[in-house]
Amino acid sequence: MPTLTERASEWYELFNRYAGDLYPGRYTLERCRELAEMSDRISELAARKQSTIIAHNYLYPEFHEIAAQVGDSLGLSLWARDAGAVRVDFESVYFMGATAKLITGDDTRVFVCDAPRVLGCSLVFGTDHRWVEKWRERNPGGIVVTYINSDVAMKAISDYICTSRNAAAVLKAAVEANPGKRVLMCPDKYLGWVTRAMAGLSEEVVEIYEHHFSGFHACCYVHEKVNPASLDRMLDEHPEAELLIHPECGCASTCLFRVQNGEIPHQKAYFLSTEQMLWHARKSPAKEFVVATEKGMIYRLRKEVPEKVFYPVADEVVCDFMKQNTFEKLLRSLEEDRIEIIFCDDCCDPREPYTDDRVTHIPRSAGRLAMAAIDRMLAI
């Protein structure tokens, strides 16, 4: 068992080797010692409270080192369910913790380390539930396909949920199962545009949610920063590199069009979820990759595929909401048992769930409807 000093030195070397350019100046030896000290206390409390810590790919490197599992939102939720976790401390944004609670149900206590508004998401904030409800009124029998990066209220008024990995398959299945019915895909417009094109469906059949609401566009504000100019610059600088691009990216539809037109070689550009990026990098013969997603993913790629080189598409592609997760907050959450996501007997509006300093609520009726939409996806 390494001493505290040895682990601090190990983390200092590891974090600066694989993430020094991502977070300049963050990982001093002193800070790594503080993190190592907190990790001891976190591990002690997690063991005492039978907590399983899971962390999203986009979090800081220290979370990758203490988590029982690192991955994407749905994958982590399914993993927690299958592992039979008694308690889960889900280090991510709030809606991901809520999805984990839907999937694990009453069998697992689920905690996040800060309030829903702090651990927010532009996709959630930019979704106007009432607009979607009115769309249904305008399109009787219409089908709603919703990205998993959404809140419980949005999932509850949806027919199908999809992920970035399976979006095209789910959209095609929804259209085929409901002939003659109009389909709305939301809330990420960039993912919607790319998915509709990849599924070979028309605007007459599939409408994309593009509404602007509460100061946010219908997209991930982080991926929106990825533009054609940044892609071109990186590909010019690294001509042998393959491009791994998340379909949420603001330039994703433009990039797909350029691939189809031959402007970018087909064998050099891949539209992938975060987990697919890892799988692809392991088996690809390429030695270099330009990665177009939140730069936290770069640490995992570099650490798990160390024989290859990964470049972030741009320094500014960082999610401030994800980065609100810190060891200090996780430690407090474990010490004080906050903030737990619990079911309630319809005590609140799912669009504005009751939240205090210790708990946040999911109305059971909304939870059942949301889980039904998830189950339709899982059945495809």
C-alpha positions in Angstrom: 0.0 0.0 0.0 1.7 3.3 -1.1 2.1 6.0 1.5 0.4 9.4 1.1 3.6 10.9 -0.2 4.1 8.2 -2.7 0.5 8.4 -4.0 0.7 12.2 -4.2 3.9 11.9 -6.3 2.2 9.2 -8.5 -0.8 11.4 -9.1 1.4 14.4 -9.8 3.3 12.5 -12.5 0.1 10.8 -13.9 -2.0 14.0 -14.1 0.7 16.1 -15.6 1.6 13.5 -18.1 -1.9 12.9 -19.4 -3.7 16.2 -18.5 -1.0 18.8 -18.0 -1.9 20.6 -21.2 -5.6 20.3 -20.5 -5.5 21.9 -17.1 -2.3 24.0 -17.0 -1.0 24.7 -13.5 -3.8 22.7 -11.8 -1.8 19.7 -10.6 1.0 21.0 -8.4 2.6 18.6 -6.0 0.9 20.3 -3.1 -2.5 20.0 -4.8 -2.0 16.4 -5.5 -1.1 15.7 -1.9 -4.4 17.5 -0.9 -6.3 15.3 -3.3 -4.6 12.2 -2.1 -5.5 13.1 1.5 -9.1 13.7 0.6 -9.3 10.4 -1.4 -8.3 8.5 1.8 -11.3 10.1 3.7 -13.6 9.5 0.7 -12.6 5.9 0.5 -13.2 5.4 4.2 -16.6 7.0 4.2 -17.6 5.2 1.0 -16.7 1.9 2.5 -18.6 2.7 5.7 -21.7 3.8 3.9 -21.6 1.1 1.2 -21.3 3.7 -1.5 -20.2 3.0 -5.0 -18.6 6.0 -6.6 -19.1 6.4 -10.4 -17.9 9.2 -12.6 -18.6 10.6 -16.0 -15.8 10.7 -18.6 -15.8 14.5 -18.6 -14.8 14.9 -14.9 -11.3 15.9 -13.6 -8.7 13.2 -13.7 -8.8 12.7 -9.9 -12.3 11.3 -10.2 -11.2 8.8 -12.8 -8.7 7.5 -10.2 -11.2 6.9 -7.3 -14.3 5.8 -9.2 -15.4 2.2 -9.4 -16.5 2.9 -12.9 -16.0 5.7 -15.4 -18.2 6.1 -18.5 -21.2 7.8 -20.1 -24.5 8.5 -18.4 -26.6 5.6 -19.5 -23.8 3.1 -19.3 -23.0 4.1 -15.7 -26.7 3.9 -14.7 -27.0 0.4 -16.2 -23.7 -0.6 -14.6 -24.9 0.6 -11.1 -28.1 -1.4 -11.5 -26.4 -4.6 -12.6 -23.8 -4.2 -9.8 -26.6 -4.1 -7.2 -25.1 -1.0 -5.7 -26.6 -0.2 -2.3 -25.7 3.5 -2.6 -24.4 5.4 -5.6 -22.5 8.7 -5.5 -22.9 9.7 -9.1 -20.3 12.3 -10.0 -21.7 14.0 -13.1 -24.4 16.6 -13.8 -27.8 16.3 -12.0 -29.9 14.8 -14.8 -27.5 11.9 -15.0 -28.0 11.1 -11.3 -31.8 11.3 -11.9 -31.5 8.8 -14.8 -29.6 6.5 -12.5 -32.3 6.7 -9.9 -35.0 5.9 -12.6 -33.0 2.8 -13.7 -31.9 1.5 -10.2 -35.3 2.3 -8.6 -35.9 1.9 -4.9 -33.1 -0.7 -4.6 -30.4 1.9 -4.7 -29.9 5.3 -2.9 -28.5 7.8 -5.4 -26.6 10.9 -4.4 -25.2 13.9 -6.3 -22.7 16.4 -4.7 -24.5 19.7 -5.4 -27.8 21.2 -6.3 -29.6 20.6 -9.6 -29.0 24.1 -10.8 -25.3 24.0 -10.1 -24.9 20.6 -11.7 -26.9 21.8 -14.6 -27.0 21.3 -18.4 -27.8 23.7 -21.2 -29.8 20.9 -22.9 -32.0 20.7 -19.8 -32.3 24.5 -19.3 -33.0 25.0 -23.0 -35.9 22.6 -23.2 -39.4 24.1 -23.1 -41.7 21.3 -21.9 -44.8 23.3 -22.7 -43.7 23.9 -26.3 -43.3 20.1 -26.7 -46.7 19.5 -25.2 -48.2 22.0 -27.6 -46.4 20.3 -30.5 -48.3 17.1 -29.5 -51.5 19.1 -29.7 -50.6 20.3 -33.2 -49.6 16.8 -34.3 -52.2 14.3 -33.0 -50.5 10.9 -32.5 -47.1 12.5 -33.0 -44.1 10.6 -31.6 -41.4 12.3 -29.4 -37.9 10.9 -29.4 -35.8 12.5 -26.7 -32.0 12.4 -26.1 -31.1 10.9 -22.8 -29.4 14.2 -21.9 -32.7 15.6 -20.6 -34.6 15.9 -17.3 -37.2 13.5 -16.0 -40.0 15.8 -17.0 -38.9 15.7 -20.6 -38.4 11.9 -20.6 -41.9 11.5 -19.1 -43.6 13.2 -22.1 -41.5 11.2 -24.6 -42.2 8.0 -26.4 -38.6 6.9 -26.9 -35.3 7.8 -25.3 -32.0 7.6 -27.3 -28.3 8.1 -26.7 -25.7 9.5 -29.0 -24.6 6.0 -29.7 -28.0 4.5 -30.7 -29.8 7.7 -31.9 -30.1 6.7 -35.6 -31.3 3.1 -34.8 -33.9 4.4 -32.3 -35.1 7.1 -34.7 -35.5 4.7 -37.6 -37.3 2.2 -35.3 -39.7 4.9 -34.1 -40.6 5.9 -37.6 -41.0 2.3 -38.8 -43.2 1.5 -35.8 -45.4 4.5 -36.3 -46.0 4.9 -40.1 -47.6 8.1 -41.2 -46.9 9.8 -37.9 -44.8 12.9 -37.5 -41.8 12.6 -35.2 -40.1 15.2 -33.1 -36.5 14.7 -32.0 -35.2 16.8 -29.1 -33.6 18.5 -27.3 -30.2 18.7 -29.1 -30.5 20.2 -32.6 -27.0 19.2 -33.7 -27.5 15.6 -32.7 -30.9 15.7 -34.3 -29.6 17.0 -37.7 -26.9 14.4 -37.9 -29.1 11.6 -36.7 -31.8 12.4 -39.2 -29.3 12.5 -42.0 -27.6 9.3 -40.9 -31.0 7.6 -40.7 -31.9 8.7 -44.2 -35.1 10.4 -43.1 -36.7 13.6 -44.4 -37.7 16.9 -42.7 -41.3 16.0 -43.6 -41.1 13.0 -41.3 -38.7 14.1 -38.6 -38.8 17.6 -37.1 -35.9 18.7 -35.0 -36.5 20.7 -31.8 -34.6 24.0 -32.3 -36.5 26.2 -29.8 -34.6 28.9 -27.8 -35.7 28.9 -24.1 -34.6 30.5 -20.9 -31.4 31.9 -22.4 -30.2 28.6 -23.9 -30.2 27.2 -27.4 -31.4 23.7 -28.0 -27.9 22.2 -27.8 -25.0 21.4 -25.6 -23.2 24.7 -25.1 -19.9 23.0 -24.9 -20.1 21.1 -28.1 -21.5 24.1 -29.8 -18.1 25.7 -29.5 -16.6 23.1 -31.9 -16.7 24.8 -35.3 -15.4 23.9 -38.8 -12.4 26.3 -38.4 -11.1 24.5 -35.3 -11.5 21.1 -37.0 -9.7 22.4 -40.1 -6.9 23.9 -38.1 -6.3 20.7 -36.1 -6.5 18.4 -39.2 -4.0 20.7 -41.0 -1.6 20.5 -38.0 -2.0 16.7 -37.8 -2.6 15.4 -41.3 -2.2 11.7 -40.3 -4.8 12.0 -37.5 -8.3 10.5 -37.5 -11.1 12.8 -36.4 -13.3 11.5 -33.6 -16.3 13.8 -33.4 -19.3 13.7 -31.0 -22.6 14.2 -32.9 -23.6 16.9 -30.5 -20.8 19.2 -31.9 -22.0 22.4 -33.6 -20.2 21.5 -36.8 -21.3 17.9 -36.8 -23.8 18.3 -39.6 -21.4 20.4 -41.7 -18.7 17.8 -41.1 -21.0 15.0 -42.2 -21.9 16.9 -45.4 -18.2 17.4 -46.1 -17.5 13.7 -45.6 -20.3 12.8 -47.9 -18.9 15.2 -50.5 -15.4 13.8 -50.2 -13.9 17.0 -48.7 -12.9 15.0 -45.6 -11.9 11.4 -46.4 -14.5 9.0 -45.1 -11.9 6.8 -43.4 -10.7 9.8 -41.4 -13.9 11.1 -39.7 -16.0 9.1 -37.3 -19.1 10.3 -35.5 -19.0 8.5 -32.1 -20.3 8.6 -28.6 -17.6 9.0 -25.9 -17.5 5.2 -25.2 -17.3 4.5 -28.9 -14.4 6.8 -29.2 -12.5 4.6 -26.7 -13.4 1.4 -28.5 -12.5 2.9 -31.9 -9.1 4.2 -30.7 -8.1 0.8 -29.3 -8.7 -1.0 -32.6 -7.9 1.6 -35.2 -4.5 1.4 -37.0 -4.2 5.2 -36.7 -1.6 6.5 -34.2 -3.0 10.0 -33.8 -6.5 11.3 -33.2 -8.2 14.8 -33.0 -10.9 14.5 -30.4 -14.0 16.7 -30.7 -15.8 16.5 -27.4 -15.4 17.8 -23.9 -11.7 17.7 -23.1 -12.1 15.6 -19.9 -12.4 12.6 -22.3 -8.8 13.1 -23.4 -7.4 12.0 -20.1 -9.2 8.7 -20.2 -8.2 8.1 -23.8 -4.5 8.9 -23.1 -4.4 6.8 -20.0 -6.2 3.7 -21.4 -4.6 3.9 -24.9 -1.1 5.2 -24.0 0.6 4.0 -27.1 -1.4 6.5 -29.2 -1.6 10.3 -29.3 -4.8 12.3 -28.7 -5.3 16.0 -29.3 -8.2 18.1 -28.0 -10.0 19.9 -30.8 -9.8 23.2 -28.8 -8.8 24.3 -25.3 -12.2 26.0 -24.6 -14.3 22.8 -25.1 -14.9 22.4 -21.4 -18.2 21.9 -19.4 -18.3 24.2 -16.4 -21.3 22.3 -15.1 -19.4 19.0 -15.0 -16.4 20.7 -13.5 -18.5 21.8 -10.5 -17.9 18.3 -9.2 -14.9 18.4 -6.7 -13.4 16.2 -4.1 -14.4 18.8 -1.5 -18.1 18.5 -2.5 -18.0 14.7 -2.7 -16.5 14.5 0.8 -19.2 16.8 2.2 -21.9 14.7 0.4 -20.6 11.5 2.0 -20.2 13.1 5.4 -23.7 14.7 5.5 -25.6 12.4 3.2 -26.5 15.1 0.7 -27.9 15.5 -2.0 -30.1 12.4 -2.3 -32.4 11.9 -5.2 -35.6 10.3 -4.0 -39.1 9.3 -5.3 -42.1 11.1 -3.9 -45.8 10.5 -4.3 -46.4 13.3 -6.9 -45.6 16.0 -4.3 -44.2 18.4 -7.0 -44.2 19.3 -10.6 -41.6 17.2 -12.4 -40.6 20.3 -14.4 -39.6 22.0 -11.1 -38.8 19.3 -8.6 -38.7 20.1 -4.9 -35.1 20.5 -3.8 -33.6 21.5 -0.5 -30.1 21.2 0.9 -30.4 17.4 1.5 -32.8 15.9 -1.1 -34.4 16.4 -4.5 -37.6 14.7 -5.6 -38.8 12.7 -8.6 -42.6 12.3 -8.7 -43.3 8.6 -9.1 -45.8 9.0 -11.9 -43.3 11.0 -14.0 -40.7 8.4 -13.1 -42.8 5.6 -14.4 -43.5 7.4 -17.7 -39.8 8.3 -18.1 -38.8 4.7 -17.4 -41.3 3.4 -20.0 -39.6 5.6 -22.7 -36.2 4.3 -21.6 -37.4 0.7 -21.8 -38.7 1.2 -25.4 -35.1 2.2 -26.3 -33.6 -0.7 -24.5 -35.9 -3.1 -26.4 -34.6 -1.9 -29.8 
